[in-house]
Amino acid sequence: MNIKVNIVAFKEARVKKGFSQRELAKRAHLSHALISQIENNERNPSPGSAKKICDTLEVQFDDIFFAISVCKCKQPTA
């Protein structure tokens, strides 16, 4: 499963709380670089990082993130 970010919703949630990227990172116990990369769609968060961000911003996972299931199954042959 890959976690993707809704960039607009992520930034709106952060700004609504009055947090800079650095402040969010500090309060969520994550690096500023990670928060910046997530917000700029350069990196996807791990499930643990996504939970920390949601808890810190006081939002639900579905408010700022979405999950994509990746199946690496072999296709049946005819």
HUDAQUI-V933292 format. One record per backbone hydrogen bond with DSSP energy under -1.0 kcal/mol. CO is the residue of the C=O (numbers start at 1). NH is the residue of the N-H. Records with the same first field share a line. If there is no record, write none. Layout:
CO: NH + NH
This chain:
2: 68
4: 66
5: 7
6: 10
7: 11
8: 12
9: 13
10: 14
11: 15
12: 16
13: 17
14: 19
15: 18
20: 24
21: 25
22: 26
23: 27
24: 28
25: 30
31: 35
32: 36
33: 37
34: 38
35: 39
36: 40
37: 42 + 43
38: 41
46: 50
47: 51
48: 52
49: 53
50: 54
51: 55
52: 56
53: 57
54: 58 + 59
60: 63
61: 64 + 65
64: 6
66: 4
68: 2
